Amino acid sequence: MDADELSVVLQALRAPARLQRKIQRQSSWSAARRLLSDQPMVRPADLERSHNWLHQPHHHLIDWFSPDYPAPLREIPQPPLALFVHGDPELLNRPQLGIVGSRKASPVGLHSASHFATGLARAGIIVSSGLALGIDSAAHRAALSESTTLAVLATGPDIYYPPRNRQLQQQIAQGGLLVSEFPPGMTARRDHFPRRNRILSGLSQGILVIEAQRQSGSLITARLAAEHNRTVFALPGSVWDPAMAGCHQLIREGATLVTAVTEILEELNFAPSPIHTSDGTENKCSGSLANLKLLANVGNETTSVDTIIARSGLPVAIVTEQLVLLELEGHIVSVAGGYIKMGRR
């Protein structure tokens, strides 16, 4: 894309939504140019910044008139005019499942995000999220450790936000894909987050909500997904935990309750694609329900994780994963120093 056409794209990105919809009904940027005659011109510094960014390796601009524009995004209301992407753009064409949730996630929530992201990644699904702290970050890290991940940004592609996720953002750029509708140099604004969320929903075949209070922004993403005819999944939890109130509300409103990765794969007709570990053995997705045999190793008084591991003889990773699921299903509860078995009626 030459500087002249890039200038038109940047000008269009700053245009009102009504005008952007008119542009999307045109056949090319040349045809769209006349609609922008009354719009403010792009500042030379902004044009230079975007031009320089685009000429770096693995930086791409995929606009509305490009054959590479993701087909699922064309289906949603007010699709973005263009996407600035950093990384492997082929990931846009692969099946995706978005994972969202609390920025101030509990240890159980973080474990749950890692568990589901790992299982989905092992099944060949692209895990996408919004690069926020908490659930988003846990999902990105787990997916990236297995294969790859996609992050939708609320800033320009060259801005690190939140600053604490700078290293994670760099890792995703190297091993996954960063996606933004905002041009280089654009910092985060409050209205950017709902716009980011609609792209996350639009690119995904479903959204999984893990830990969300009633007023959580994750519920906005879930409702956008429902409007986009995407499947909304929600993880259940304790009825006494305010951090789960949003998930329970979504379930009451018709979201699909899930406790295992396999339930998501079945609901969306995803065919699992096992990957191979470094030693050449097949690593299958572990999406089964919690191992109730492990429950026998948890006492009615506080039992430490080390004790549970020693009693069960299972690897640490499996015990940790199963303890999270056992707690989600109400069999045990985490307390200071370990877990306690819950009484069953």
C-alpha positions as CSV (number, residue, x, y, z in Angstrom):
1,M,0.0,0.0,0.0
2,D,1.5,3.3,-1.0
3,A,1.5,6.5,1.1
4,D,-1.4,8.1,-0.8
5,E,-3.7,5.1,-0.3
6,L,-2.6,4.7,3.4
7,S,-3.5,8.4,3.9
8,V,-7.1,7.7,2.7
9,V,-7.4,4.6,5.0
10,L,-6.2,6.6,8.0
11,Q,-8.6,9.4,7.1
12,A,-11.5,6.9,6.8
13,L,-10.7,5.4,10.2
14,R,-11.3,8.7,11.8
15,A,-14.6,9.3,10.0
16,P,-18.0,8.9,11.7
17,A,-19.5,5.4,11.8
18,R,-22.3,6.5,9.4
19,L,-19.7,7.5,6.8
20,Q,-17.7,4.4,7.4
21,R,-20.7,2.3,6.5
22,K,-21.1,4.2,3.2
23,I,-17.4,3.6,2.5
24,Q,-17.9,-0.2,3.0
25,R,-20.6,-0.1,0.2
26,Q,-18.0,1.2,-2.3
27,S,-15.8,-1.1,-4.5
28,S,-12.4,0.3,-3.6
29,W,-10.5,3.0,-1.8
30,S,-10.4,5.0,-5.0
31,A,-14.2,5.0,-5.1
32,A,-14.3,5.8,-1.4
33,R,-12.0,8.8,-1.6
34,R,-14.7,11.2,-2.8
35,L,-16.8,10.5,0.3
36,L,-14.0,11.8,2.5
37,S,-13.7,15.3,0.9
38,D,-15.2,17.0,4.0
39,Q,-13.2,15.0,6.5
40,P,-10.0,16.4,8.3
41,M,-6.8,15.4,6.6
42,V,-4.3,13.1,8.3
43,R,-1.4,14.8,10.0
44,P,1.9,14.1,8.3
45,A,3.4,12.8,11.6
46,D,0.6,10.2,11.9
47,L,1.0,9.2,8.3
48,E,4.7,8.8,8.7
49,R,4.3,6.7,11.9
50,S,1.9,4.3,10.2
51,H,4.0,4.1,7.1
52,N,7.1,3.3,9.1
53,W,5.3,0.7,11.2
54,L,4.0,-1.0,8.1
55,H,7.4,-1.3,6.6
56,Q,8.7,-3.5,9.5
57,P,8.8,-7.3,9.3
58,H,5.5,-9.2,9.9
59,H,3.5,-5.9,10.0
60,H,0.4,-5.9,7.9
61,L,-2.7,-3.8,7.1
62,I,-5.7,-5.8,6.1
63,D,-8.5,-3.4,4.9
64,W,-12.1,-3.8,4.0
65,F,-11.4,-4.2,0.3
66,S,-8.7,-6.8,0.7
67,P,-9.5,-10.5,-0.1
68,D,-7.6,-11.3,3.2
69,Y,-10.2,-9.5,5.3
70,P,-11.7,-12.1,7.8
71,A,-15.0,-13.3,6.5
72,P,-16.6,-13.6,10.0
73,L,-16.0,-9.9,10.7
74,R,-18.0,-9.0,7.6
75,E,-21.1,-10.6,9.3
76,I,-21.2,-8.3,12.3
77,P,-22.7,-4.9,12.7
78,Q,-20.2,-2.0,12.2
79,P,-17.2,-4.2,11.2
80,P,-13.9,-2.4,11.3
81,L,-12.7,-0.7,8.1
82,A,-9.2,-2.1,8.6
83,L,-7.0,-4.2,10.8
84,F,-3.4,-3.5,11.7
85,V,-1.9,-6.9,12.5
86,H,1.5,-8.0,13.8
87,G,2.5,-11.6,13.5
88,D,1.1,-14.4,11.4
89,P,-2.1,-13.2,9.6
90,E,-3.0,-16.8,8.6
91,L,-4.3,-17.2,12.2
92,L,-7.3,-15.0,11.3
93,N,-8.5,-17.8,9.1
94,R,-8.4,-20.6,11.7
95,P,-11.1,-21.6,14.2
96,Q,-11.1,-19.4,17.2
97,L,-12.6,-19.4,20.7
98,G,-12.4,-16.3,22.8
99,I,-11.7,-16.5,26.5
100,V,-12.6,-13.5,28.7
101,G,-13.1,-12.8,32.4
102,S,-12.0,-10.8,35.5
103,R,-8.9,-8.6,35.5
104,K,-8.6,-9.4,39.3
105,A,-9.0,-13.1,38.9
106,S,-8.8,-15.6,41.8
107,P,-6.3,-18.4,41.8
108,V,-9.1,-20.8,40.8
109,G,-10.1,-18.5,37.9
110,L,-6.5,-18.3,36.7
111,H,-6.2,-22.1,36.9
112,S,-9.4,-22.4,35.0
113,A,-8.3,-20.0,32.2
114,S,-5.1,-21.9,31.8
115,H,-6.8,-25.3,31.8
116,F,-9.3,-24.4,29.1
117,A,-6.8,-22.5,27.0
118,T,-4.4,-25.4,27.2
119,G,-7.0,-27.9,26.2
120,L,-8.3,-25.8,23.3
121,A,-4.8,-25.1,22.0
122,R,-4.0,-28.8,22.1
123,A,-7.2,-29.4,20.0
124,G,-5.9,-27.0,17.4
125,I,-8.2,-24.1,18.3
126,I,-6.8,-20.6,18.3
127,V,-7.4,-19.1,21.8
128,S,-8.1,-15.3,21.5
129,S,-8.6,-12.7,24.2
130,G,-8.1,-9.0,24.9
131,L,-4.6,-9.0,26.5
132,A,-6.0,-7.6,29.8
133,L,-4.6,-8.6,33.2
134,G,-6.1,-11.6,34.9
135,I,-8.1,-14.1,32.9
136,D,-7.0,-12.8,29.5
137,S,-3.3,-13.0,30.3
138,A,-3.6,-16.5,31.8
139,A,-5.4,-17.7,28.7
140,H,-2.8,-16.1,26.3
141,R,0.1,-17.6,28.2
142,A,-1.3,-21.1,28.4
143,A,-2.2,-21.1,24.8
144,L,1.1,-19.7,23.7
145,S,2.9,-22.4,25.8
146,E,1.1,-25.1,23.8
147,S,0.9,-23.5,20.3
148,T,-0.2,-19.9,19.5
149,T,-2.7,-17.3,20.5
150,L,-4.4,-14.1,19.1
151,A,-4.8,-10.9,21.0
152,V,-7.2,-8.0,20.1
153,L,-5.9,-4.7,21.3
154,A,-7.6,-1.5,22.5
155,T,-4.6,0.6,21.3
156,G,-2.5,1.0,18.2
157,P,-0.4,-2.1,17.4
158,D,2.8,-0.4,18.6
159,I,1.5,0.6,22.1
160,Y,2.1,-1.7,25.0
161,Y,-1.1,-1.8,27.1
162,P,-1.4,-2.6,29.9
163,P,2.3,-1.8,30.5
164,R,2.6,-4.8,32.7
165,N,1.9,-7.0,29.8
166,R,4.7,-5.6,27.6
167,Q,6.7,-8.9,27.6
168,L,3.5,-11.0,26.9
169,Q,2.6,-8.7,24.0
170,Q,6.0,-9.1,22.5
171,Q,5.8,-12.9,22.9
172,I,2.4,-12.9,21.1
173,A,3.8,-10.8,18.3
174,Q,6.6,-13.4,17.8
175,G,4.5,-16.6,18.2
176,G,1.0,-15.5,17.5
177,L,-0.9,-12.5,16.3
178,L,-1.8,-9.0,17.5
179,V,-4.9,-7.4,16.0
180,S,-6.1,-3.8,16.2
181,E,-8.4,-1.5,14.3
182,F,-6.5,1.5,15.7
183,P,-3.6,3.0,13.9
184,P,0.0,3.1,15.3
185,G,0.4,5.7,18.0
186,M,-3.2,5.5,19.2
187,T,-3.4,5.2,23.0
188,A,-6.1,3.5,25.0
189,R,-9.4,5.3,25.6
190,R,-12.5,4.2,27.4
191,D,-14.6,3.8,24.3
192,H,-11.9,1.6,22.7
193,F,-12.6,-1.4,24.9
194,P,-16.2,-2.1,23.7
195,R,-14.9,-1.7,20.1
196,R,-12.1,-4.2,20.8
197,N,-14.6,-6.6,22.3
198,R,-16.8,-6.6,19.2
199,I,-13.8,-7.6,17.1
200,L,-12.9,-10.4,19.6
201,S,-16.5,-11.7,19.4
202,G,-16.7,-11.3,15.6
203,L,-13.5,-13.3,15.0
204,S,-14.5,-16.1,17.3
205,Q,-16.9,-19.0,16.9
206,G,-17.7,-18.7,20.6
207,I,-16.9,-16.9,23.8
208,L,-16.0,-18.5,27.1
209,V,-16.5,-16.4,30.2
210,I,-14.5,-17.4,33.3
211,E,-15.1,-15.4,36.5
212,A,-17.2,-12.2,35.9
213,Q,-19.0,-10.0,38.3
214,R,-22.4,-8.6,37.4
215,Q,-20.9,-5.4,36.1
216,S,-17.9,-7.0,34.3
217,G,-16.9,-5.8,30.9
218,S,-16.8,-9.5,30.0
219,L,-20.6,-9.6,30.0
220,I,-20.5,-6.9,27.3
221,T,-18.3,-9.2,25.2
222,A,-20.7,-12.1,25.9
223,R,-23.8,-10.1,24.8
224,L,-22.0,-8.9,21.7
225,A,-21.3,-12.6,20.9
226,A,-24.9,-13.5,21.3
227,E,-25.9,-10.6,19.0
228,H,-23.3,-11.9,16.5
229,N,-24.9,-15.4,16.7
230,R,-21.8,-16.8,18.4
231,T,-22.1,-19.4,21.1
232,V,-21.6,-18.1,24.7
233,F,-20.1,-20.4,27.2
234,A,-19.9,-19.7,31.0
235,L,-18.1,-21.5,33.7
236,P,-20.1,-22.1,36.9
237,G,-18.8,-21.5,40.4
238,S,-19.8,-21.0,44.0
239,V,-23.2,-19.3,44.5
240,W,-21.6,-17.4,47.4
241,D,-18.8,-15.9,45.3
242,P,-19.6,-12.5,43.8
243,A,-16.9,-13.0,41.2
244,M,-19.1,-15.7,39.7
245,A,-22.3,-13.8,39.7
246,G,-21.9,-12.6,36.1
247,C,-21.3,-16.1,34.9
248,H,-24.4,-17.4,36.7
249,Q,-26.4,-14.5,35.2
250,L,-25.3,-15.5,31.7
251,I,-26.3,-19.1,32.3
252,R,-29.7,-18.0,33.4
253,E,-30.0,-15.9,30.2
254,G,-29.2,-19.0,28.1
255,A,-25.4,-19.3,28.0
256,T,-24.1,-22.8,27.7
257,L,-22.7,-24.1,31.1
258,V,-19.4,-25.9,30.6
259,T,-17.1,-27.8,33.0
260,A,-14.8,-29.4,30.4
261,V,-13.0,-28.6,27.2
262,T,-14.6,-31.5,25.4
263,E,-18.0,-29.9,25.9
264,I,-16.9,-26.8,24.0
265,L,-15.4,-28.9,21.2
266,E,-18.6,-30.9,20.9
267,E,-20.9,-27.9,21.0
268,L,-19.0,-26.2,18.2
269,N,-18.3,-29.3,16.2
270,F,-14.5,-28.8,16.6
271,A,-12.6,-31.9,15.6
272,P,-9.7,-32.1,18.1
273,S,-6.2,-32.1,16.4
274,P,-3.8,-33.5,19.0
275,I,-0.3,-32.1,18.9
276,H,2.9,-34.0,19.6
277,T,5.2,-33.2,22.5
278,S,8.9,-32.7,22.2
279,D,9.6,-36.4,22.8
280,G,7.3,-37.4,19.9
281,T,4.4,-38.7,22.0
282,E,0.8,-37.6,21.3
283,N,-0.5,-35.1,23.8
284,K,-4.3,-35.4,23.8
285,C,-6.7,-32.8,25.0
286,S,-7.5,-33.4,28.7
287,G,-11.1,-32.2,28.7
288,S,-12.8,-34.8,30.9
289,L,-14.7,-34.1,34.0
290,A,-12.9,-34.0,37.3
291,N,-11.3,-37.2,38.5
292,L,-13.5,-38.3,41.4
293,K,-10.9,-40.8,42.4
294,L,-8.7,-37.9,43.4
295,L,-11.5,-36.8,45.7
296,A,-10.7,-39.7,48.0
297,N,-7.3,-38.1,48.8
298,V,-8.9,-34.9,50.1
299,G,-10.0,-35.0,53.8
300,N,-12.8,-33.3,55.7
301,E,-10.1,-31.2,57.3
302,T,-7.6,-29.0,55.5
303,T,-5.5,-31.2,53.2
304,S,-2.4,-29.6,51.6
305,V,-1.8,-29.9,47.9
306,D,1.5,-31.6,48.6
307,T,-0.3,-34.2,50.6
308,I,-2.9,-34.8,47.9
309,I,0.0,-35.2,45.3
310,A,1.7,-37.7,47.6
311,R,-1.4,-39.7,48.3
312,S,-2.5,-39.9,44.7
313,G,0.8,-40.6,43.1
314,L,-0.2,-38.4,40.1
315,P,1.9,-35.7,38.4
316,V,1.7,-32.2,39.9
317,A,0.1,-30.7,36.7
318,I,-2.7,-33.3,36.6
319,V,-3.5,-32.9,40.3
320,T,-3.6,-29.1,40.0
321,E,-5.9,-29.3,37.0
322,Q,-8.2,-31.8,38.6
323,L,-8.4,-29.9,41.9
324,V,-9.6,-26.8,40.0
325,L,-12.4,-28.9,38.3
326,L,-13.4,-30.6,41.6
327,E,-13.8,-27.2,43.1
328,L,-15.8,-25.9,40.2
329,E,-18.1,-28.9,40.5
330,G,-18.6,-28.2,44.3
331,H,-16.8,-31.4,45.6
332,I,-14.1,-29.4,47.4
333,V,-13.3,-25.9,48.5
334,S,-10.0,-24.1,48.6
335,V,-8.9,-22.7,52.0
336,A,-5.7,-21.4,53.5
337,G,-3.2,-24.3,53.3
338,G,-5.0,-26.5,50.9
339,Y,-8.5,-28.0,50.3
340,I,-11.4,-29.4,52.3
341,K,-13.9,-32.0,51.0
342,M,-17.5,-30.6,50.9
343,G,-20.3,-32.5,52.5
344,R,-22.8,-33.9,49.8
345,R,-26.5,-34.1,50.4
